[in-house]
Amino acid sequence: MDFCIRLASLEDIPKLTTLIPDSARALQADYYTSEQIEGAIGTVFGVDSQLIQDRTYFVAEHNNQIVGCGGWSQRKTLYGGDSGKNNQEDSLLNPDSDSAKIRAFFVDPARARQGIGSQIIQSCELAAERAGFKDVETIATLAGEPFYTKFGYRAIEQFEIPLPNNQFLPVVRMFKTFLCSR
Ligand SMILES: CC(C)(COP(=O)(O)OP(=O)(O)OC[C@H]1O[C@@H](n2cnc3c(N)ncnc32)[C@H](O)[C@@H]1OP(=O)(O)O)[C@@H](O)C(=O)NCCC(=O)NCCS
């Protein structure tokens, strides 16, 4: 399948707001209960418009349709969409001492395993490295863990995110350094 990667714009948000739940419900069904997925949609699985404004969020397009999204961040927030934020300031990281964050990867379930996530993560890592970061970290879903492992990320911690519907979402904190990987 041919697709192109471009920076996301604020006008993409309505389409992303459909793509993200569709992706989570289909591609995470083997890893989480429907209660966990529904509890995470919006707060944990959602658009962080700060990344779009920072020009660090990408979409994949095929025939004018958005078929995937994902980004990186030079800010402290580790995960979550706009509705999971409490209006607190999301301060900038220091590339000399902090890891850039890999954020919010979601692919159209009809287009999974066709290399979309791979292209986006390569764009993110290149941009983070060009911004001066020496490593990256992510809070991976259990569904995302094999994908990040393929790209050289290693699991460093497992924990659970409390959800608004009183469920808990098990996730894995993963880390990758650029220093010896290129
Ligand atoms: C994780 C996700 C973004 C991967 O996107 P994708 O476009 O399907 O990934 P790619 O096709 O680029 O896969 C690259 C490699 O990652 C690994 N991988 C991807 N999905 C995998 C899966 N479900 N199981 C095992 N390995 C997987 C494979 O090694 C794959 O290479 P291969 O297909 O040649 O075997 C996608 O599955 C998704 O949107 N999942 C639901 C949302 C989610 O949980 N996102 C993670 C947020 S932390």
The ligand as a Gaussian input file, in Angstrom:
#p B3LYP/6-31G(d) Opt

LIG

0 1
 C        1.166000      -0.814000      17.523000
 C        0.722000      -0.326000      16.136000
 C        0.814000       1.206000      16.086000
 C        1.682000      -0.929000      15.095000
 O        1.366000      -0.356000      13.819000
 P        1.547000      -1.169000      12.432000
 O        1.475000      -0.204000      11.314000
 O        0.584000      -2.300000      12.414000
 O        3.023000      -1.729000      12.606000
 P        4.018000      -2.210000      11.446000
 O        3.250000      -2.820000      10.319000
 O        4.910000      -1.079000      11.090000
 O        4.821000      -3.355000      12.228000
 C        6.234000      -3.339000      12.378000
 C        6.646000      -4.531000      13.190000
 O        6.175000      -4.390000      14.545000
 C        5.839000      -5.703000      15.053000
 N        4.400000      -5.751000      15.301000
 C        3.461000      -4.840000      14.948000
 N        2.237000      -5.229000      15.399000
 C        2.422000      -6.418000      16.030000
 C        1.543000      -7.330000      16.680000
 N        0.221000      -7.101000      16.791000
 N        2.069000      -8.463000      17.203000
 C        3.375000      -8.714000      17.111000
 N        4.275000      -7.898000      16.492000
 C        3.795000      -6.766000      15.966000
 C        6.216000      -6.710000      13.966000
 O        7.568000      -7.083000      14.175000
 C        6.075000      -5.859000      12.709000
 O        6.835000      -6.341000      11.625000
 P        6.220000      -7.509000      10.671000
 O        4.815000      -7.126000      10.329000
 O        7.150000      -7.502000       9.500000
 O        6.270000      -8.766000      11.483000
 C       -0.722000      -0.809000      15.796000
 O       -0.802000      -2.193000      16.036000
 C       -1.802000      -0.124000      16.621000
 O       -2.309000       0.922000      16.226000
 N       -2.227000      -0.750000      17.755000
 C       -3.374000      -0.256000      18.527000
 C       -3.051000       1.013000      19.266000
 C       -1.914000       0.832000      20.214000
 O       -1.943000      -0.002000      21.132000
 N       -0.876000       1.621000      19.993000
 C        0.307000       1.607000      20.799000
 C        0.230000       2.759000      21.708000
 S        1.542000       2.612000      22.891000

